[in-house]
Amino acid sequence: MIAYAYLRRCQDIAGAVIIDVVIPGLDPWDEVIHNPYIWHFAFHTIPRLPELLVQGHQAPYLDYFFDVLAADPARITPDKRAAYARAYASDDALTAGFDLYRTFPQDAKDNLDGTDPETRTPVLYLRGAGSGGDLESYARGLRSAGVTKLTTKEIPDTGHFIADEQPAQLWNAIQEFIATAASE
């Protein structure tokens, strides 16, 4: 999301990689936010409530997402899970994490304001094959927003947490993209 926001405002980068995320305002945004299985988008936007309910329960809360959204939850090892729980241990860290979701309505407006030109910056959009959703619908959303040099790739045998589930495949896809973008 951040890479896309930067990309549409600045033309000073050689390329961008967007990994397994829906961009607020771009297709299939409406479909995603209305999907009841993605309930946490709405829950995280409620002021103070998620912090109240999650504080002290970070590990089981995060475990839920790892177990549901990973192709093989065992790939997100106990050490990795503990590191994520520690990262969200403080009240401020939890609020910062939930605040990301609280900005989505404004992000969607900003992403749709139509004042920015199309970008010719090469963009790689990666998705886990087990993440759900149609890769082409995400690509259509980016193209309709003016991304003219879009490459897409599905990483096999992974869910939402590509960096944890298939780090070597992720790095290979990024390296391949960099080499291709550099040669253009």
Secondary structure by P-SEA (a helix, b strand, c coil): caaaaaaacccccccccccccccccccaaaaaaaccccaaaaaaaccaaaaaaaccaaaaaaaaaaaccccccccccaaaaaaaaaaaccaaaaaaaaaaaaaaaaaaaaaacccccccccbbbbbbbccccccaaaaaaaaaaacccbbbbbbbcccccccccccaaaaaaaaaaaaaaaaac
